[in-house]
Amino acid sequence: MSTVTAPRRRTFRRWFAELGWRHLVGIAVTVYAAFPILYVLSASLDPSGTLAGSSRLFSTIDLSNYHDLFTDPSRPYGRWFVNTLVVGGVTAVGTVFLGALAAYAFSRMRFTGRRMGLLSLMLVQMFPQMLAVVAIFILMSTIGDVFPAIGIGTHAGLILVYLGGALGVNTYLMYGFFNTVPVSIDEAARLDGASHAQVFFGIILRLVTPILAVVGLLAFITATSEFVIASVFLTDPDQQTLAVGLFGYVSEQTSTNWTIFAAGAVLAAIPVMAVFLALQRYIVNGLVSGSVK
Amino acid sequence: MTPPDEARGLRARLSRPGETDGLVGILVKIVLLGLVDAVALYAVFVLAAQEKWVVLVVAVVLTVGVNVVYLRRDGLPAKYLAPGITLLLVFQVFVMGYTGYIAFTNAGDGHNSTKSDAIESIATKGQERVPDSPQYQLSVLEKRDDLWFLVTAPDGTVALGSSDEPLEEVDDAEVDGSGKAVAVDGYSPLSFDELLAQQDAILEVAVPVSDNPSDGSLRTADGSTAYEYRSNLRYDEAEDTFTDATTGAVYRDGGDGSFVSDDGEELVPGWKINVGLENFRRAVETPQLRDSLVSVIVWTFVFATLSVALVFGLGLFLAMVFNVASMRGKRFYRVMLILPYAFPAFLSGLVWSGLLNTEFGFVNQVLLGGAEIPWLTDPWLARFSVLFVNLWLGFPYMFLVCTGALQSIPDEMSEAARMDGAGPWRAFRAVKLPLLLVSVAPLLITTFAYNFNNFNVIYMLTRGGPRFEDTTSDIGATDLLITMVYKVAFGTGTGRDYGLASALAIIIFVVIGVIAGLLFRRTKALEDIH
């Protein structure tokens, strides 16, 4: 805005018609976008505990909610946090790995059923896994009778279910990116005697790191925000993820647990937002390249 | 796009049989396959012990399949696709089919297992002590974390059993001075301290007297003497009926997966049976359920359509507002606009539910000066709020996408239009928008599909409420099909009804299938898969 140095009326009007109103829109939308987040931050610092008390933004600043968050044994927030990182992290790594394997096959090899395979992947992806939550629940209870380690109530089982959806969209994103890596690179390596596995692990995976990071991050966010299957799977408070646990925190008594919940929400959001903002350039590029074909 | 010529040679070679790995590759393969086979072998033993033959066959077929894929010399693509596809088949394709199967059963609260399980459960439930039961002397033993009762009958016979194993006579028991059996080889007797420590578990133990659950079972109150307990309900195998010993009422298999008396009283639990189209019939014919279902379906479409329109509208508008090279502070605005997108989605709904709370929420208290507007509890306001919050959640994504799409459209296009005398609006509508839509259309479709099943925003904000007044089920004004399925299946209000929930899920599958079919026909989205 400092471009307007000469306060001549005509110039200001012109500036406003050209750029000024855009800033007004920008400010309005910034308030809309940021205000709920500021509000949670403010509520988390309010010692009154209730929803009613937290209506004055940043009137008091006090860390007692953050302290209370880690002292309630019936709501083990620390455990939830660790569980979420474990489930999200393992799911993200698994998703990237399985997706990359499939994308490599689709991008570099020609085989019967390849086109059908890609089309079927897209079709299956249209039907969200969570719709089959009843069947997943019964299936995993049955599996749990044989393998308690991956039955209902275990993180391993939940991760396996999430990995069932690892192909699909992710394979498409990676497939597109793999195609941009020149095949002559593979060719050269093969001539030098590298096996297909060496080409994949040693060369391709290194060249496509940006898309691996984007897919991994998106998979991590999806897995940590997932509620439907996680809530059916994880009934023991010690096993729950943040999505399930925090929902329980406020679902019954919104107005009394409010500020502790807000503290939990802030802590849960900070790492995700930090990573997201740090990587935003790549994520935006990924989204945009996905949109503009 | 077609692959460049140079690619063809390699691709052909890569897909050709006869590839060999290095030594490390072979070792890794052997170890991993060995692990898979070891786990599979364990599973086969456990499954055989539990007599689950169907699952056993599936497990064997899967294992053999994996071995074939990785031990064969050719079929390289399969080696890369197998892990992901296997999980996809089990946890996405199979469960979809399984959902179809459950939709034709009465599975749900009290109807979860087989008829014989139900009979056993009824016969052992609500047991009372038999008035003239003889007193058995008792020693509690332990073996592999299971508690066993070693009892000495008044006539001196010694028998051993647990909750899962009916009493069986033993003759090699160690007997103490008073004639009471105290130990058997292979089982460790509990000391007095251990008895106290496991008191609750011991009170729970009911050892069946025989294979017939109606013969009753032995229980103990003190850990040293046991008495016969028997349910009032006696099962008659020949007649397939339960008879209540005190009232004389007879319960018969009513054909609906449970025992029912002549005056309509039902014994729980029941068992799972196939009910054919009953669940679908209920969904369409029960007036209360049908009316709710219709409004939920309509609202699901309205919600998904309006969400896409609002999110796209605002996103595109903002993208155009900020798509000016000379504007300062664009980076700042962009970061601020991404905030809702970066904030975890499940938290957004919960946070907004606090903000919009009628009595205490920030919006009513501060922004509207104490007005008590029922944002989330009035049906129409709740629908409005859900859309409003979803707009908050979704516009950053569309903003980013539209920005990218706008930048890829050369400026000369609009300039040319202006030279021809079109105003800015006309130039936008006639030139830029169509170009933009070509690249954004696939994303609009996926956004629609996503919002069609946008569970989090609805459930975290309103839980589907406010509830419809004219229905007994927990269905409300903002429920989408997906939240309805979830609440019918796992809701706390009206009991679990897996069969009905699965039938609803099948209805959604059909709806999605039809939409997908129509869309795929109309868009060229799939044309670039070469």
Interface residues (C-beta under 8 A of the other chain):
Chain A: M1 S2 T3 L19 R22 H23 V25 G26 V29 T30 Y32 A33 A34 P36 I37 Y39 V40 A43 T50 L51 A52 S54 S55 R56 L98 G99 L101 A102 Y104 A105 R108 M109 R110 F111 R114 R115 G117 L118 L119 M122 L123 V124 M126 F127 P128 Q129 M130 L131 A132 V133 V134 A135 I136 F137 I138 L139 T142 D145 V146 F147 L160 V161 L163 G164 G165 A166 L167 G168 T171 N179 V183 S184 D186 E187 R190 S195 H196 A197 Q198 F200 I221 T224 S225 F227 V228 S231 V232 L242 A243 L246 F247 V250 S251 T254 S255 W258 F261 A262 A265 A268 A269 V272 M273 F276 L277 Q280 V284 L287 V288 S289 G290 S291 V292 K293
Chain B: M1 P3 P4 E6 A7 G9 L10 R11 A12 R13 L14 S15 E19 T20 D21 G22 G25 A43 V46 L47 Q50 K52 V55 L76 P77 Y80 L81 P83 G84 I85 L87 L88 V90 F91 Q92 V93 F94 V95 M96 Y98 T99 Y101 I102 A107 L318 V321 F322 V324 S326 M327 R328 G329 Y333 V335 M336 L337 I338 L339 P340 Y341 A342 F343 P344 A345 F346 L347 S348 L350 V351 W352 S353 G354 L355 N357 E359 F360 G361 F362 Q365 V366 W392 P396 Y397 L400 V401 T403 G404 A405 S408 S439 V440 P442 L443 A449 N453 F455 N456 Y459 M460 R463 I482 V485 Y486 A489 F490 Y498 A501 S502 A505 I508 F509 I512 G513 A516 L526 D528 I529
